[in-house]
């Protein structure tokens, strides 16, 4: 699904030098490499403040903690997403309120959000799923009307750009009250371990986020608020700083591969290509088909027999997960998410795909689909 070895070989000299610098300095925690990467990522994204943390899940949790939400406060998030989005809400004693997604883009459905807002609602967490921004113009307007926070889960969409009706362009993670991202190795900008970051333009909020990520401390051994221990280590920062100058190149390579897939599958009504948000670029963390009129799981097994990996993101919506069963929700309440869980299939998507590989993948997908 992801060829990290080939990607490494292309920038091996820079990666190795960065890691060696950290080892030579022995500044393994909060070293200069972390400060350098932070500054470079702020420049790239246009975010006023970026606080590197231990992983994307920590980023989401710290974001919610920084807003001072109280147990029982409601947080709206899509039911079709990775578990971390609801996990952090539940861990903090908040109430996750789930909404359906759009069939074409698989992102949060704005009308479902509108219907889910109650007097207890305090925040909306749009997930920029698979690499494109949710409908941020509509969602930020809803938030403004109802005095809600917006926490962007941009863990799959770093580098995606959203254009507002007035022509203003912003990057994923920089449009809400707070943005969160992950640097898990398979992400478009990935390190060689765990890592994440929190984005905000609010100076006071940034100071609070930094303190929360550092045991609630602004001055060493003085703890003003309850916090956690979450930080990006210097070796991971060195890897990320070596990769960041290549991020646009990586995005272009993924988009080129996606265009190839799109052309190959355009004439097959059993293979529905990913829908596109009207005002967002797509950086293709995943290339996810919707398989209709044929057996998705049988297709996946047949592809594996021909050496082609594929994945199902995600087989069980949050409202059907055993840990999050809730009497408020029944099977059938989120028809789009439930249908997607039965039909989505993600194909290999990374920066090193060449035309020979793409031709092999697409010809086999088409062959096996038409045979079903």
C-alpha positions as CSV (number, residue, x, y, z in Angstrom):
1,X,0.0,0.0,0.0
2,X,2.9,2.4,0.8
3,X,6.5,2.2,-0.4
4,X,8.5,4.0,2.3
5,X,11.8,2.3,1.4
6,X,11.9,3.7,-2.2
7,X,10.9,7.2,-0.9
8,X,13.7,7.0,1.7
9,X,16.3,6.1,-1.0
10,X,15.5,9.3,-2.9
11,X,16.3,11.6,0.1
12,X,18.6,9.2,2.0
13,X,21.4,11.7,2.3
14,X,19.3,14.4,3.9
15,X,17.5,11.9,6.2
16,X,20.8,10.3,7.4
17,X,22.4,13.7,7.9
18,X,19.5,15.0,10.0
19,X,19.4,11.9,12.2
20,X,23.2,12.1,12.6
21,X,23.0,15.7,13.7
22,X,20.6,14.8,16.4
23,X,22.8,11.9,17.6
24,X,25.9,14.2,17.6
25,X,24.0,16.9,19.6
26,X,22.4,14.4,22.0
27,X,19.4,16.8,22.1
28,X,16.9,14.0,21.7
29,X,14.0,15.8,23.3
30,X,13.0,19.4,22.5
31,X,16.1,19.9,20.5
32,X,16.9,22.4,17.7
33,X,15.5,20.0,15.1
34,X,12.1,20.3,16.6
35,X,12.2,24.1,16.7
36,X,13.5,24.1,13.0
37,X,10.7,21.8,11.8
38,X,8.1,23.8,13.7
39,X,9.2,27.0,12.1
40,X,9.4,25.5,8.6
41,X,5.9,23.9,8.9
42,X,4.4,27.2,10.1
43,X,5.9,28.9,7.0
44,X,4.5,26.2,4.8
45,X,1.0,26.1,6.2
46,X,0.6,29.8,7.1
47,X,-0.5,28.8,10.6
48,X,0.3,31.3,13.3
49,X,1.4,28.6,15.8
50,X,2.2,24.9,15.4
51,X,2.8,22.8,18.5
52,X,4.5,19.5,17.7
53,X,3.1,16.6,19.8
54,X,3.5,12.8,20.2
55,X,0.9,11.7,17.6
56,X,-2.3,12.7,15.9
57,X,-4.6,11.2,18.6
58,X,-2.7,13.3,21.2
59,X,-3.2,16.4,19.0
60,X,-7.0,15.9,19.0
61,X,-7.1,15.3,22.8
62,X,-5.0,18.3,23.6
63,X,-7.1,20.4,21.3
64,X,-10.3,19.5,23.2
65,X,-8.6,20.0,26.6
66,X,-7.4,23.4,25.6
67,X,-10.9,24.6,24.9
68,X,-12.0,23.9,28.5
69,X,-15.0,21.7,27.5
70,X,-16.9,20.1,30.4
71,X,-18.3,16.6,30.8
72,X,-21.6,16.4,29.0
73,X,-20.7,19.0,26.4
74,X,-21.6,17.7,23.0
75,X,-19.0,17.4,20.2
76,X,-20.2,16.6,16.6
77,X,-18.1,14.3,14.5
78,X,-18.8,12.0,11.5
79,X,-19.6,8.3,12.2
80,X,-17.5,7.3,9.1
81,X,-13.9,7.9,10.3
82,X,-11.0,6.4,12.2
83,X,-11.9,5.7,15.9
84,X,-9.5,8.3,17.3
85,X,-11.9,11.2,16.5
86,X,-14.6,9.9,18.9
87,X,-12.1,8.2,21.2
88,X,-10.7,11.4,22.6
89,X,-14.2,12.9,23.0
90,X,-15.2,9.9,25.1
91,X,-11.9,9.9,27.1
92,X,-12.6,13.4,28.3
93,X,-16.1,12.7,29.4
94,X,-17.6,14.7,26.6
95,X,-20.6,13.4,24.5
96,X,-19.8,12.4,20.9
97,X,-22.7,13.3,18.6
98,X,-22.4,11.4,15.4
99,X,-23.5,12.5,11.9
100,X,-23.7,11.0,8.5
101,X,-21.4,11.7,5.6
102,X,-21.7,12.6,1.9
103,X,-21.9,9.6,-0.5
104,X,-19.6,11.2,-3.1
105,X,-16.9,12.8,-1.0
106,X,-17.3,10.6,2.1
107,X,-16.8,13.8,4.2
108,X,-19.1,15.1,6.9
109,X,-22.5,16.0,5.6
110,X,-23.3,19.7,6.5
111,X,-27.0,19.3,6.7
112,X,-26.6,16.4,9.1
113,X,-24.5,18.7,11.3
114,X,-27.1,21.4,11.2
115,X,-29.8,19.0,12.4
116,X,-27.5,17.6,15.2
117,X,-26.8,21.0,16.9
118,X,-28.4,21.4,20.3
119,X,-28.0,23.8,23.2
120,X,-25.4,21.4,24.6
121,X,-23.2,21.5,21.4
122,X,-19.9,23.1,21.9
123,X,-17.7,21.9,19.0
124,X,-17.7,20.5,15.5
125,X,-14.9,18.1,14.5
126,X,-14.8,17.9,10.7
127,X,-12.5,15.1,9.4
128,X,-10.8,15.8,6.1
129,X,-11.1,12.2,5.1
130,X,-8.7,10.5,2.7
131,X,-7.0,13.8,1.7
132,X,-9.6,16.5,0.9
133,X,-11.1,19.2,3.1
134,X,-14.7,18.9,4.3
135,X,-17.1,21.8,3.4
136,X,-15.3,24.3,5.6
137,X,-17.2,27.4,4.3
138,X,-20.5,25.9,5.4
139,X,-19.2,24.4,8.6
140,X,-17.4,27.5,9.8
141,X,-20.5,29.6,9.1
142,X,-22.6,27.1,11.2
143,X,-20.1,27.4,13.9
144,X,-20.2,31.2,13.8
145,X,-24.0,31.2,14.0
146,X,-24.1,28.9,17.0
147,X,-21.0,30.1,18.7
148,X,-19.2,26.7,18.4
149,X,-15.5,25.8,18.2
150,X,-14.2,24.0,15.1
151,X,-11.4,21.5,15.5
152,X,-10.2,20.2,12.2
153,X,-9.0,16.6,12.0
154,X,-6.5,17.1,9.2
155,X,-4.6,13.9,10.0
156,X,-5.0,12.7,6.4
157,X,-5.0,16.0,4.5
158,X,-1.8,18.0,5.2
159,X,-1.1,20.2,2.2
160,X,-4.7,20.2,0.9
161,X,-6.0,23.6,0.0
162,X,-9.5,25.0,0.5
163,X,-10.8,28.0,-1.4
164,X,-13.5,30.1,0.1
165,X,-16.2,32.0,-1.9
166,X,-14.3,35.3,-1.5
167,X,-11.2,33.7,-3.1
168,X,-9.2,33.2,0.1
169,X,-7.2,30.0,0.1
170,X,-6.3,28.2,3.3
171,X,-4.5,25.0,4.1
172,X,-6.1,22.0,5.8
173,X,-5.8,22.5,9.6
174,X,-5.6,26.3,9.5
175,X,-9.3,27.2,9.1
176,X,-10.9,26.2,12.4
177,X,-10.3,27.3,16.0
178,X,-7.7,24.5,16.2
179,X,-6.3,22.1,13.6
180,X,-4.7,18.7,14.2
181,X,-2.5,16.5,12.1
182,X,-0.6,13.2,12.3
183,X,2.9,12.3,11.1
184,X,2.3,8.5,11.2
185,X,4.8,6.9,8.8
186,X,2.2,6.3,6.0
187,X,0.9,9.8,6.0
188,X,1.7,12.2,3.1
189,X,4.2,13.8,5.5
190,X,5.2,11.0,7.7
191,X,8.1,10.4,10.2
192,X,9.8,7.1,11.1
193,X,7.8,6.6,14.3
194,X,4.9,8.5,15.8
195,X,4.3,12.2,15.6
196,X,1.6,14.9,15.4
197,X,1.0,18.6,15.6
198,X,-1.6,21.1,16.8
199,X,-2.3,24.3,14.7
200,X,-3.9,27.6,15.8
201,X,-3.7,31.3,15.1
202,X,-4.8,32.2,18.6
203,X,-1.9,33.4,20.7
204,X,-3.5,32.6,24.1
205,X,-4.8,29.3,22.9
206,X,-1.3,28.3,21.6
207,X,0.2,29.1,25.0
208,X,-2.4,26.9,26.7
209,X,-1.8,24.1,24.2
210,X,1.9,24.2,24.8
211,X,1.4,24.0,28.5
212,X,-1.1,21.1,28.3
213,X,1.3,19.1,26.1
214,X,4.0,19.7,28.8
215,X,2.3,18.3,31.9
216,X,0.3,21.6,32.2
217,X,3.5,23.5,32.8
218,X,4.7,26.9,31.5
219,X,7.5,27.2,34.0
220,X,9.5,24.1,34.9
221,X,8.1,22.2,37.9
222,X,5.2,24.7,38.2
223,X,1.9,23.1,37.0
224,X,-1.0,25.5,36.6
225,X,-3.4,23.2,34.7
226,X,-3.8,19.5,34.3
227,X,-1.9,18.4,31.2
228,X,-0.3,15.4,29.5
229,X,3.2,14.4,28.3
230,X,3.2,14.6,24.5
231,X,6.1,15.8,22.4
232,X,7.7,15.1,19.0
233,X,11.2,13.8,19.5
234,X,14.2,15.3,17.7
235,X,14.9,12.3,15.5
236,X,11.3,12.4,14.1
237,X,11.6,16.1,13.6
238,X,14.8,15.7,11.6
239,X,13.0,13.1,9.3
240,X,10.0,15.4,8.9
241,X,12.2,18.5,8.2
242,X,14.0,16.6,5.5
243,X,10.7,15.5,3.9
244,X,8.8,18.8,4.2
245,X,10.6,20.5,1.2
246,X,9.4,17.6,-0.9
247,X,5.7,17.6,0.3
248,X,4.3,19.4,-2.8
249,X,6.2,17.0,-5.0
250,X,4.8,14.0,-3.0
251,X,1.3,15.5,-3.4
252,X,1.7,15.9,-7.1
253,X,2.9,12.3,-7.5
254,X,-0.2,11.1,-5.6
255,X,-2.5,13.2,-7.7
256,X,-0.9,11.9,-10.9
257,X,-1.5,8.3,-9.7
258,X,-5.1,9.2,-8.8
259,X,-5.6,10.7,-12.3
260,X,-4.4,7.4,-13.8
261,X,-6.9,5.4,-11.6
262,X,-9.7,7.8,-12.5
263,X,-9.1,7.4,-16.2
264,X,-8.9,3.6,-16.0
265,X,-12.1,3.2,-14.0
266,X,-14.2,6.0,-15.6
267,X,-16.1,3.6,-17.9
268,X,-16.9,1.0,-15.3
269,X,-20.2,1.6,-13.5
270,X,-19.3,-0.9,-10.8
271,X,-16.2,1.1,-9.7
272,X,-17.2,4.6,-8.5
273,X,-14.1,6.9,-8.3
274,X,-13.7,9.2,-5.4
275,X,-15.9,12.3,-5.4
276,X,-14.3,15.7,-5.2
277,X,-15.2,18.5,-2.9
278,X,-16.0,21.5,-5.0
279,X,-13.6,23.9,-3.3
280,X,-10.8,21.7,-2.0
281,X,-7.8,20.1,-3.6
282,X,-7.3,16.4,-2.9
283,X,-3.9,15.2,-1.7
284,X,-4.9,11.5,-1.8
285,X,-3.8,10.0,1.4
286,X,-6.0,7.2,0.2
287,X,-7.5,6.4,-3.2
288,X,-10.8,4.9,-2.2
289,X,-13.3,3.3,-4.7
290,X,-16.9,2.5,-3.9
291,X,-17.6,-1.0,-5.3
292,X,-21.2,-1.5,-6.4
293,X,-22.9,-4.4,-8.0
294,X,-20.1,-6.8,-7.2
295,X,-18.6,-8.5,-4.1
296,X,-16.1,-6.1,-2.5
297,X,-14.6,-8.7,-0.2
298,X,-14.3,-11.3,-3.0
299,X,-12.6,-8.6,-5.2
300,X,-10.1,-7.8,-2.4
301,X,-9.3,-11.5,-1.9
302,X,-8.8,-12.0,-5.6
303,X,-6.5,-9.0,-5.8
304,X,-4.4,-10.3,-3.0
305,X,-3.9,-13.6,-4.8
306,X,-2.4,-11.5,-7.7
307,X,-0.1,-9.6,-5.3
308,X,-2.1,-6.4,-5.2
309,X,-2.8,-5.1,-1.6
310,X,-5.9,-3.2,-0.8
311,X,-7.6,-2.0,2.4
312,X,-11.0,-1.3,3.8
313,X,-11.2,2.1,5.4
314,X,-13.5,1.7,7.4
315,X,-15.4,-1.6,7.8
316,X,-17.4,-0.5,10.9
317,X,-18.8,3.0,11.4
318,X,-18.4,4.5,14.9
319,X,-22.0,4.0,15.9
320,X,-21.7,0.3,15.3
321,X,-18.4,-0.2,17.2
322,X,-18.9,-2.2,20.4
323,X,-17.1,0.4,22.5
324,X,-19.4,3.2,21.3
325,X,-22.8,1.6,21.2
326,X,-25.3,4.1,22.3
327,X,-29.1,3.8,22.6
328,X,-29.4,7.1,20.8
329,X,-28.3,5.4,17.6
330,X,-29.7,2.4,15.8
331,X,-28.6,0.5,12.7
332,X,-30.0,2.4,9.7
333,X,-29.7,5.8,11.3
334,X,-26.6,6.7,9.1
335,X,-27.5,5.0,5.8
336,X,-24.6,6.5,3.8
337,X,-21.9,5.6,6.3
338,X,-23.3,2.1,6.6
339,X,-23.4,1.6,2.9
340,X,-19.9,3.0,2.5
341,X,-18.6,0.5,5.1
342,X,-19.9,-2.3,2.9
343,X,-18.5,-1.1,-0.4
344,X,-15.3,1.0,0.0
345,X,-11.9,-0.3,-1.1
346,X,-8.7,1.6,-1.0
347,X,-6.0,0.8,-3.6
348,X,-2.2,1.3,-3.3
349,X,-1.4,5.0,-3.1
350,X,2.0,6.5,-2.6
351,X,4.7,8.6,-4.1
352,X,6.6,5.9,-5.8
353,X,3.9,4.3,-8.0
354,X,4.9,4.1,-11.6
355,X,2.9,3.5,-14.8
356,X,3.8,-0.2,-15.0
357,X,2.5,-0.8,-11.4
358,X,-0.6,1.3,-12.0
359,X,-1.4,-0.5,-15.3
360,X,-1.0,-3.9,-13.5
361,X,-3.3,-2.8,-10.6
362,X,-6.0,-1.2,-12.8
363,X,-6.1,-4.0,-15.4
364,X,-6.6,-6.6,-12.7
365,X,-9.2,-4.6,-10.8
366,X,-11.2,-4.2,-14.0
367,X,-10.7,-7.8,-15.0
368,X,-11.8,-9.2,-11.6
369,X,-14.7,-6.7,-11.3
370,X,-16.1,-7.6,-14.8
371,X,-15.8,-11.3,-14.0
372,X,-17.8,-11.0,-10.8
